[in-house]
Amino acid sequence: MAANTHTAGTDRGHAIALSISFLVWIGATANAVLKTLQMARMLSTLSKMSDDQLAQIGILRSGIPEYAAKLMAD
């Protein structure tokens, strides 16, 4: 009987560990998707700005990807 209880406890612990690992994976995947969407939106917004507007914030149209990446890193 004790062996069955120990096995059940080990199985339950393993199931919990797998559940936690799955939740961590879901969180990391969701975070990556969110960052990708934020970057796409930022690139779209900056690309829609006129050259004069971009100059006012100190970037050239060709520098939009680097500027967006810098903003995302901060």
DSSP file (Angstrom, degrees, kcal/mol; ACC not computed):
  #  RESIDUE AA STRUCTURE BP1 BP2  ACC     N-H-->O    O-->H-N    N-H-->O    O-->H-N    TCO  KAPPA ALPHA  PHI   PSI    X-CA   Y-CA   Z-CA
    1    1 A M     >        0   0    0      0, 0.0     4,-1.9     0, 0.0     5,-0.2   0.000 360.0 360.0 360.0 -40.9    0.0    0.0    0.0
    2    2 A A  H  >  +     0   0    0      1,-0.2     4,-2.4     2,-0.2     5,-0.2   0.866 360.0  56.1 -64.0 -35.5    2.8    2.4    0.8
    3    3 A A  H  > S+     0   0    0      1,-0.2     4,-2.5     2,-0.2    -1,-0.2   0.902 107.0  49.3 -64.1 -39.8    4.4    1.8   -2.5
    4    4 A N  H  > S+     0   0    0      2,-0.2     4,-2.6     1,-0.2    -1,-0.2   0.897 110.5  50.2 -65.9 -40.0    1.2    2.8   -4.3
    5    5 A T  H  X S+     0   0    0     -4,-1.9     4,-2.2     2,-0.2    -2,-0.2   0.909 111.9  47.9 -64.3 -42.3    0.9    6.0   -2.2
    6    6 A H  H  X S+     0   0    0     -4,-2.4     4,-2.4     2,-0.2    -2,-0.2   0.917 112.7  48.4 -64.4 -43.4    4.5    6.9   -3.1
    7    7 A T  H  X S+     0   0    0     -4,-2.5     4,-2.7     2,-0.2    -2,-0.2   0.909 110.9  50.6 -63.8 -42.1    4.0    6.2   -6.7
    8    8 A A  H  X S+     0   0    0     -4,-2.6     4,-2.4     1,-0.2    -1,-0.2   0.898 111.2  49.0 -63.3 -40.3    0.8    8.3   -6.8
    9    9 A G  H  X S+     0   0    0     -4,-2.2     4,-2.4     2,-0.2    -1,-0.2   0.897 112.0  48.3 -65.6 -40.8    2.7   11.1   -5.1
   10   10 A T  H  X S+     0   0    0     -4,-2.4     4,-2.3     2,-0.2    -2,-0.2   0.909 112.3  49.0 -65.6 -42.3    5.5   10.9   -7.6
   11   11 A D  H  X S+     0   0    0     -4,-2.7     4,-2.5     2,-0.2    -2,-0.2   0.909 111.7  49.2 -63.1 -42.2    3.0   10.8  -10.5
   12   12 A R  H  X S+     0   0    0     -4,-2.4     4,-2.3     2,-0.2    -2,-0.2   0.912 111.3  49.4 -64.9 -42.3    1.2   13.8   -9.1
   13   13 A G  H  X S+     0   0    0     -4,-2.4     4,-2.4     2,-0.2    -1,-0.2   0.888 111.2  49.7 -63.0 -39.3    4.5   15.7   -8.7
   14   14 A H  H  X S+     0   0    0     -4,-2.3     4,-2.3     2,-0.2    -2,-0.2   0.903 110.3  50.1 -65.8 -41.6    5.5   14.9  -12.2
   15   15 A A  H  X S+     0   0    0     -4,-2.5     4,-2.2     2,-0.2    -2,-0.2   0.893 111.2  49.0 -64.4 -39.9    2.1   16.1  -13.6
   16   16 A I  H  X S+     0   0    0     -4,-2.3     4,-2.6     2,-0.2    -2,-0.2   0.920 110.5  50.3 -65.2 -43.7    2.4   19.3  -11.6
   17   17 A A  H  X S+     0   0    0     -4,-2.4     4,-2.4     1,-0.2    -2,-0.2   0.900 111.5  48.5 -62.1 -40.7    6.0   19.8  -13.0
   18   18 A L  H  X S+     0   0    0     -4,-2.3     4,-2.4     2,-0.2    -1,-0.2   0.893 110.7  51.4 -65.7 -39.5    4.7   19.2  -16.5
   19   19 A S  H  X S+     0   0    0     -4,-2.2     4,-2.4     2,-0.2    -2,-0.2   0.915 111.0  47.4 -63.4 -42.9    1.8   21.7  -16.0
   20   20 A I  H  X S+     0   0    0     -4,-2.6     4,-2.4     2,-0.2    -2,-0.2   0.919 111.6  50.6 -65.0 -43.3    4.2   24.3  -14.8
   21   21 A S  H  X S+     0   0    0     -4,-2.4     4,-2.2     1,-0.2    -2,-0.2   0.903 110.7  49.7 -60.5 -41.0    6.6   23.7  -17.7
   22   22 A F  H  X S+     0   0    0     -4,-2.4     4,-2.7     2,-0.2    -2,-0.2   0.914 110.6  49.3 -64.5 -43.2    3.6   24.0  -20.1
   23   23 A L  H  X S+     0   0    0     -4,-2.4     4,-2.5     2,-0.2    -2,-0.2   0.882 110.2  51.0 -64.7 -38.0    2.5   27.3  -18.5
   24   24 A V  H  X S+     0   0    0     -4,-2.4     4,-2.5     2,-0.2    -1,-0.2   0.917 111.3  48.5 -63.7 -43.2    6.0   28.7  -18.7
   25   25 A W  H  X S+     0   0    0     -4,-2.2     4,-2.6     2,-0.2    -2,-0.2   0.917 111.0  50.2 -62.8 -44.0    6.1   27.8  -22.4
   26   26 A I  H  X S+     0   0    0     -4,-2.7     4,-2.8     1,-0.2    -2,-0.2   0.927 111.8  48.9 -60.1 -45.2    2.7   29.4  -23.0
   27   27 A G  H  X S+     0   0    0     -4,-2.5     4,-2.3     1,-0.2    -2,-0.2   0.912 112.5  46.8 -61.6 -44.2    3.9   32.6  -21.3
   28   28 A A  H  X S+     0   0    0     -4,-2.5     4,-2.1     2,-0.2    -1,-0.2   0.895 113.9  48.2 -66.4 -39.8    7.1   32.7  -23.2
   29   29 A T  H  X S+     0   0    0     -4,-2.6     4,-2.4     2,-0.2    -2,-0.2   0.925 112.0  49.0 -66.3 -44.5    5.3   32.1  -26.5
   30   30 A A  H  X S+     0   0    0     -4,-2.8     4,-2.5     1,-0.2    -2,-0.2   0.893 110.8  51.3 -61.9 -39.9    2.6   34.7  -25.7
   31   31 A N  H  X S+     0   0    0     -4,-2.3     4,-2.4    -5,-0.2    -1,-0.2   0.906 110.2  48.8 -64.0 -42.4    5.4   37.2  -24.8
   32   32 A A  H  X S+     0   0    0     -4,-2.1     4,-2.1     2,-0.2    -2,-0.2   0.903 112.2  48.4 -64.7 -41.4    7.2   36.6  -28.1
   33   33 A V  H  X S+     0   0    0     -4,-2.4     4,-2.5     2,-0.2    -2,-0.2   0.921 111.2  50.7 -64.5 -43.8    4.0   37.0  -30.1
   34   34 A L  H  X S+     0   0    0     -4,-2.5     4,-2.6     1,-0.2    -2,-0.2   0.917 110.4  48.8 -61.1 -44.7    3.1   40.2  -28.3
   35   35 A K  H  X S+     0   0    0     -4,-2.4     4,-2.5     2,-0.2    -1,-0.2   0.894 110.7  51.2 -63.0 -39.7    6.6   41.7  -29.0
   36   36 A T  H  X S+     0   0    0     -4,-2.1     4,-2.4     2,-0.2    -2,-0.2   0.918 111.9  46.7 -63.6 -43.5    6.3   40.7  -32.6
   37   37 A L  H  X S+     0   0    0     -4,-2.5     4,-2.4     2,-0.2    -2,-0.2   0.900 112.1  50.4 -65.6 -40.8    2.9   42.5  -32.9
   38   38 A Q  H  X S+     0   0    0     -4,-2.6     4,-2.4     2,-0.2    -2,-0.2   0.909 111.2  48.8 -63.2 -41.8    4.2   45.5  -31.1
   39   39 A M  H  X S+     0   0    0     -4,-2.5     4,-2.8     2,-0.2     5,-0.2   0.922 111.1  49.8 -64.4 -44.1    7.2   45.7  -33.4
   40   40 A A  H  X S+     0   0    0     -4,-2.4     4,-2.2     1,-0.2    -2,-0.2   0.903 112.2  48.0 -61.6 -41.3    5.0   45.4  -36.5
   41   41 A R  H  X S+     0   0    0     -4,-2.4     4,-2.6     2,-0.2    -1,-0.2   0.907 112.2  48.9 -66.8 -41.0    2.7   48.1  -35.2
   42   42 A M  H  X S+     0   0    0     -4,-2.4     4,-2.8     2,-0.2     5,-0.3   0.926 111.8  48.7 -64.6 -44.6    5.6   50.4  -34.4
   43   43 A L  H  X S+     0   0    0     -4,-2.8     4,-2.3     1,-0.2    -2,-0.2   0.904 112.8  48.9 -61.0 -41.5    7.1   49.9  -37.9
   44   44 A S  H  X S+     0   0    0     -4,-2.2     4,-1.4    -5,-0.2    -2,-0.2   0.928 112.4  47.4 -63.9 -45.9    3.8   50.5  -39.5
   45   45 A T  H  X S+     0   0    0     -4,-2.6     4,-0.5     1,-0.2     3,-0.3   0.929 114.7  45.3 -63.0 -46.4    3.2   53.7  -37.5
   46   46 A L  H >< S+     0   0    0     -4,-2.8     3,-1.0     1,-0.2    -1,-0.2   0.879 110.1  55.2 -66.1 -36.9    6.7   55.1  -38.2
   47   47 A S  H 3< S+     0   0    0     -4,-2.3    -1,-0.2    -5,-0.3    -2,-0.2   0.798 103.2  56.3 -66.4 -28.0    6.4   54.2  -41.9
   48   48 A K  H 3< S+     0   0    0     -4,-1.4    -1,-0.2    -3,-0.3    -2,-0.2   0.620  88.7  98.7 -78.5 -13.0    3.2   56.2  -42.2
   49   49 A M  S << S-     0   0    0     -3,-1.0     2,-0.0    -4,-0.5    -3,-0.0  -0.409  79.9-111.7 -74.4 151.5    4.9   59.3  -40.9
   50   50 A S     >  -     0   0    0      1,-0.1     4,-2.4    -2,-0.1     5,-0.2  -0.323  27.9-108.0 -74.8 165.0    6.2   61.9  -43.4
   51   51 A D  H  > S+     0   0    0      1,-0.2     4,-2.4     2,-0.2     5,-0.1   0.871 121.9  53.6 -61.9 -36.2    9.9   62.5  -43.9
   52   52 A D  H  > S+     0   0    0      2,-0.2     4,-1.8     1,-0.2    -1,-0.2   0.909 108.7  48.3 -64.9 -41.9    9.5   65.9  -42.1
   53   53 A Q  H  > S+     0   0    0      2,-0.2     4,-1.0     1,-0.2    -2,-0.2   0.912 111.9  49.2 -64.3 -41.9    7.9   64.2  -39.1
   54   54 A L  H ><>S+     0   0    0     -4,-2.4     5,-2.3     1,-0.2     3,-0.6   0.904 108.7  53.6 -63.0 -40.3   10.6   61.5  -39.0
   55   55 A A  H ><5S+     0   0    0     -4,-2.4     3,-1.0     1,-0.2    -1,-0.2   0.859 101.5  60.2 -62.4 -34.8   13.2   64.3  -39.2
   56   56 A Q  H 3<5S+     0   0    0     -4,-1.8    -1,-0.2     1,-0.3    -2,-0.2   0.813 108.5  43.1 -64.4 -29.5   11.6   66.0  -36.2
   57   57 A I  T <<5S-     0   0    0     -4,-1.0    -1,-0.3    -3,-0.6    -2,-0.2   0.401 123.4-107.9 -96.4   2.9   12.3   62.9  -34.1
   58   58 A G  T < 5S+     0   0    0     -3,-1.0     2,-0.3    -4,-0.4    -3,-0.2   0.758  77.8 110.1  86.5  26.1   15.8   62.6  -35.6
   59   59 A I      < -     0   0    0     -5,-2.3    -1,-0.3    -8,-0.1     2,-0.2  -0.946  55.8-133.9-131.7 156.4   15.6   59.6  -37.9
   60   60 A L    >   -     0   0    0     -2,-0.3     3,-1.5     1,-0.1     4,-0.2  -0.661  34.6-108.5 -96.7 159.9   15.6   58.9  -41.6
   61   61 A R  G >  S+     0   0    0      1,-0.3     3,-1.4    -2,-0.2    -1,-0.1   0.878 121.4  56.1 -56.4 -38.4   13.2   56.6  -43.3
   62   62 A S  G 3  S+     0   0    0      1,-0.3    -1,-0.3     2,-0.1     4,-0.3   0.700 103.1  56.9 -68.1 -17.6   16.0   54.1  -43.8
   63   63 A G  G <> S+     0   0    0     -3,-1.5     4,-2.6     1,-0.2    -1,-0.3   0.366  75.1 101.8 -94.6   5.1   16.6   54.1  -40.0
   64   64 A I  H <> S+     0   0    0     -3,-1.4     4,-2.9    -4,-0.2     5,-0.3   0.922  79.5  49.8 -57.7 -48.7   13.1   53.1  -39.0
   65   65 A P  H  > S+     0   0    0      0, 0.0     4,-2.3     0, 0.0    -1,-0.2   0.921 114.4  44.5 -59.3 -42.8   13.9   49.4  -38.3
   66   66 A E  H  > S+     0   0    0     -4,-0.3     4,-2.2     2,-0.2    -2,-0.2   0.902 114.3  49.8 -67.5 -39.9   16.9   50.3  -36.1
   67   67 A Y  H  X S+     0   0    0     -4,-2.6     4,-2.3     2,-0.2    -1,-0.2   0.919 111.8  48.0 -64.5 -43.9   15.0   53.0  -34.3
   68   68 A A  H  X S+     0   0    0     -4,-2.9     4,-2.3    -5,-0.2    -2,-0.2   0.906 111.0  51.0 -63.6 -41.9   12.0   50.7  -33.7
   69   69 A A  H  X S+     0   0    0     -4,-2.3     4,-1.8    -5,-0.3    -1,-0.2   0.892 109.7  50.7 -62.8 -39.3   14.4   48.0  -32.4
   70   70 A K  H  X S+     0   0    0     -4,-2.2     4,-1.5     1,-0.2    -2,-0.2   0.916 110.2  49.1 -64.8 -42.5   16.0   50.5  -30.0
   71   71 A L  H  < S+     0   0    0     -4,-2.3    -2,-0.2     1,-0.2    -1,-0.2   0.889 110.9  50.3 -63.8 -38.4   12.6   51.6  -28.7
   72   72 A M  H  < S+     0   0    0     -4,-2.3    -1,-0.2     1,-0.2    -2,-0.2   0.838 108.4  52.9 -68.3 -32.6   11.6   48.0  -28.1
   73   73 A A  H  <        0   0    0     -4,-1.8    -1,-0.2     1,-0.2    -2,-0.2   0.809 360.0 360.0 -73.0 -29.5   14.8   47.2  -26.3
   74   74 A D     <        0   0    0     -4,-1.5    -1,-0.2    -5,-0.1    -2,-0.2   0.469 360.0 360.0 -79.4 360.0   14.3   50.2  -23.9
